[in-house]
């Protein structure tokens, strides 16, 4: 099932950038356990959290959003974040079989 998230009030250019980055990261496999939709939501959530820091005197919102998205992609793909994600996405079967003494 494909999700079609709608982001009212956000520039179509910013939405396209988020979707492009999410699809690129999902194809690369750099974030184990996260699909395209998960990555898209993570990028949008980070942008929404930081939008209060936007200063129109410094740049347009689209430019601000591009920077926020770029930085979040970089932090998500940093080695420590990738390793932490790999540790978190362990199959439940591993835990069940590791605890039994059959």
ChimeraX commands (.cxc) that place a marker at each C-alpha (Angstrom):
marker #1 position 0.00,0.00,0.00 radius 0.5
marker #1 position 1.46,3.31,-1.05 radius 0.5
marker #1 position 0.86,6.30,1.18 radius 0.5
marker #1 position 0.11,9.63,-0.41 radius 0.5
marker #1 position 0.94,12.08,2.34 radius 0.5
marker #1 position -0.43,15.58,1.87 radius 0.5
marker #1 position 1.44,18.49,3.34 radius 0.5
marker #1 position -0.75,21.59,3.31 radius 0.5
marker #1 position 1.08,24.89,3.42 radius 0.5
marker #1 position 4.44,23.45,2.33 radius 0.5
marker #1 position 5.88,24.46,-1.02 radius 0.5
marker #1 position 5.53,21.79,-3.76 radius 0.5
marker #1 position 9.26,22.24,-4.45 radius 0.5
marker #1 position 10.11,21.32,-0.85 radius 0.5
marker #1 position 7.78,18.30,-0.96 radius 0.5
marker #1 position 9.41,17.09,-4.19 radius 0.5
marker #1 position 12.84,17.43,-2.58 radius 0.5
marker #1 position 11.75,15.44,0.48 radius 0.5
marker #1 position 10.23,12.70,-1.67 radius 0.5
marker #1 position 13.30,12.58,-3.90 radius 0.5
marker #1 position 15.69,12.31,-0.93 radius 0.5
marker #1 position 13.50,9.67,0.74 radius 0.5
marker #1 position 13.36,7.54,-2.42 radius 0.5
marker #1 position 17.12,7.90,-2.94 radius 0.5
marker #1 position 17.90,6.83,0.63 radius 0.5
marker #1 position 15.44,3.93,0.51 radius 0.5
marker #1 position 17.01,2.63,-2.73 radius 0.5
marker #1 position 20.51,2.93,-1.31 radius 0.5
marker #1 position 19.73,0.74,1.70 radius 0.5
marker #1 position 21.66,3.16,3.91 radius 0.5
marker #1 position 18.93,3.08,6.56 radius 0.5
marker #1 position 18.08,-0.51,7.45 radius 0.5
marker #1 position 14.53,-0.99,8.61 radius 0.5
marker #1 position 13.30,2.29,7.13 radius 0.5
marker #1 position 11.29,2.39,3.94 radius 0.5
marker #1 position 10.66,5.36,1.65 radius 0.5
marker #1 position 7.55,6.45,3.55 radius 0.5
marker #1 position 9.34,6.25,6.91 radius 0.5
marker #1 position 12.21,8.36,5.64 radius 0.5
marker #1 position 9.83,10.87,4.05 radius 0.5
marker #1 position 8.00,11.28,7.34 radius 0.5
marker #1 position 11.27,11.64,9.26 radius 0.5
marker #1 position 12.47,14.40,6.92 radius 0.5
marker #1 position 9.16,16.26,7.06 radius 0.5
marker #1 position 8.95,15.95,10.84 radius 0.5
marker #1 position 12.43,17.40,11.22 radius 0.5
marker #1 position 11.52,20.30,8.92 radius 0.5
marker #1 position 8.32,21.00,10.87 radius 0.5
marker #1 position 10.22,20.93,14.17 radius 0.5
marker #1 position 12.72,23.47,12.88 radius 0.5
marker #1 position 10.42,25.81,10.96 radius 0.5
marker #1 position 10.22,28.23,13.91 radius 0.5
marker #1 position 13.92,28.96,13.38 radius 0.5
marker #1 position 13.25,30.25,9.85 radius 0.5
marker #1 position 14.38,33.86,9.38 radius 0.5
marker #1 position 12.96,35.44,6.18 radius 0.5
marker #1 position 15.66,38.14,6.34 radius 0.5
marker #1 position 18.33,35.49,5.69 radius 0.5
marker #1 position 16.81,33.33,2.93 radius 0.5
marker #1 position 13.59,32.04,1.39 radius 0.5
marker #1 position 11.73,29.23,3.13 radius 0.5
marker #1 position 12.56,26.88,0.25 radius 0.5
marker #1 position 16.29,27.49,0.75 radius 0.5
marker #1 position 15.92,27.06,4.51 radius 0.5
marker #1 position 14.01,23.81,3.97 radius 0.5
marker #1 position 16.66,22.51,1.55 radius 0.5
marker #1 position 19.34,23.07,4.18 radius 0.5
marker #1 position 17.33,21.40,6.93 radius 0.5
marker #1 position 16.64,18.40,4.67 radius 0.5
marker #1 position 20.30,18.17,3.64 radius 0.5
marker #1 position 21.47,18.19,7.24 radius 0.5
marker #1 position 18.92,15.57,8.32 radius 0.5
marker #1 position 19.91,13.27,5.46 radius 0.5
marker #1 position 23.55,13.65,6.48 radius 0.5
marker #1 position 22.79,12.89,10.12 radius 0.5
marker #1 position 20.63,9.89,9.23 radius 0.5
marker #1 position 23.37,8.40,7.07 radius 0.5
marker #1 position 26.21,9.11,9.50 radius 0.5
marker #1 position 27.95,5.88,10.57 radius 0.5
marker #1 position 26.86,6.11,14.20 radius 0.5
marker #1 position 23.21,6.56,13.25 radius 0.5
marker #1 position 23.36,3.67,10.77 radius 0.5
marker #1 position 24.92,1.36,13.35 radius 0.5
marker #1 position 22.34,2.36,15.96 radius 0.5
marker #1 position 19.54,1.66,13.47 radius 0.5
marker #1 position 21.01,-1.76,12.67 radius 0.5
marker #1 position 21.04,-2.64,16.36 radius 0.5
marker #1 position 17.42,-1.51,16.76 radius 0.5
marker #1 position 16.10,-3.45,13.75 radius 0.5
marker #1 position 16.84,-6.95,14.95 radius 0.5
marker #1 position 14.30,-9.62,14.15 radius 0.5
marker #1 position 12.02,-10.67,16.99 radius 0.5
marker #1 position 12.88,-14.28,16.11 radius 0.5
marker #1 position 16.46,-13.68,17.25 radius 0.5
marker #1 position 15.28,-12.73,20.72 radius 0.5
marker #1 position 12.90,-15.68,20.97 radius 0.5
marker #1 position 15.42,-18.29,19.87 radius 0.5
marker #1 position 18.24,-16.81,21.94 radius 0.5
marker #1 position 16.23,-17.13,25.15 radius 0.5
marker #1 position 15.38,-20.83,24.81 radius 0.5
marker #1 position 17.59,-23.74,25.79 radius 0.5
marker #1 position 16.24,-26.39,23.42 radius 0.5
marker link #1:1,2 radius 0.2
marker link #1:2,3 radius 0.2
marker link #1:3,4 radius 0.2
marker link #1:4,5 radius 0.2
marker link #1:5,6 radius 0.2
marker link #1:6,7 radius 0.2
marker link #1:7,8 radius 0.2
marker link #1:8,9 radius 0.2
marker link #1:9,10 radius 0.2
marker link #1:10,11 radius 0.2
marker link #1:11,12 radius 0.2
marker link #1:12,13 radius 0.2
marker link #1:13,14 radius 0.2
marker link #1:14,15 radius 0.2
marker link #1:15,16 radius 0.2
marker link #1:16,17 radius 0.2
marker link #1:17,18 radius 0.2
marker link #1:18,19 radius 0.2
marker link #1:19,20 radius 0.2
marker link #1:20,21 radius 0.2
marker link #1:21,22 radius 0.2
marker link #1:22,23 radius 0.2
marker link #1:23,24 radius 0.2
marker link #1:24,25 radius 0.2
marker link #1:25,26 radius 0.2
marker link #1:26,27 radius 0.2
marker link #1:27,28 radius 0.2
marker link #1:28,29 radius 0.2
marker link #1:29,30 radius 0.2
marker link #1:30,31 radius 0.2
marker link #1:31,32 radius 0.2
marker link #1:32,33 radius 0.2
marker link #1:33,34 radius 0.2
marker link #1:34,35 radius 0.2
marker link #1:35,36 radius 0.2
marker link #1:36,37 radius 0.2
marker link #1:37,38 radius 0.2
marker link #1:38,39 radius 0.2
marker link #1:39,40 radius 0.2
marker link #1:40,41 radius 0.2
marker link #1:41,42 radius 0.2
marker link #1:42,43 radius 0.2
marker link #1:43,44 radius 0.2
marker link #1:44,45 radius 0.2
marker link #1:45,46 radius 0.2
marker link #1:46,47 radius 0.2
marker link #1:47,48 radius 0.2
marker link #1:48,49 radius 0.2
marker link #1:49,50 radius 0.2
marker link #1:50,51 radius 0.2
marker link #1:51,52 radius 0.2
marker link #1:52,53 radius 0.2
marker link #1:53,54 radius 0.2
marker link #1:54,55 radius 0.2
marker link #1:55,56 radius 0.2
marker link #1:56,57 radius 0.2
marker link #1:57,58 radius 0.2
marker link #1:58,59 radius 0.2
marker link #1:59,60 radius 0.2
marker link #1:60,61 radius 0.2
marker link #1:61,62 radius 0.2
marker link #1:62,63 radius 0.2
marker link #1:63,64 radius 0.2
marker link #1:64,65 radius 0.2
marker link #1:65,66 radius 0.2
marker link #1:66,67 radius 0.2
marker link #1:67,68 radius 0.2
marker link #1:68,69 radius 0.2
marker link #1:69,70 radius 0.2
marker link #1:70,71 radius 0.2
marker link #1:71,72 radius 0.2
marker link #1:72,73 radius 0.2
marker link #1:73,74 radius 0.2
marker link #1:74,75 radius 0.2
marker link #1:75,76 radius 0.2
marker link #1:76,77 radius 0.2
marker link #1:77,78 radius 0.2
marker link #1:78,79 radius 0.2
marker link #1:79,80 radius 0.2
marker link #1:80,81 radius 0.2
marker link #1:81,82 radius 0.2
marker link #1:82,83 radius 0.2
marker link #1:83,84 radius 0.2
marker link #1:84,85 radius 0.2
marker link #1:85,86 radius 0.2
marker link #1:86,87 radius 0.2
marker link #1:87,88 radius 0.2
marker link #1:88,89 radius 0.2
marker link #1:89,90 radius 0.2
marker link #1:90,91 radius 0.2
marker link #1:91,92 radius 0.2
marker link #1:92,93 radius 0.2
marker link #1:93,94 radius 0.2
marker link #1:94,95 radius 0.2
marker link #1:95,96 radius 0.2
marker link #1:96,97 radius 0.2
marker link #1:97,98 radius 0.2
marker link #1:98,99 radius 0.2
marker link #1:99,100 radius 0.2
marker link #1:100,101 radius 0.2
marker link #1:101,102 radius 0.2
view
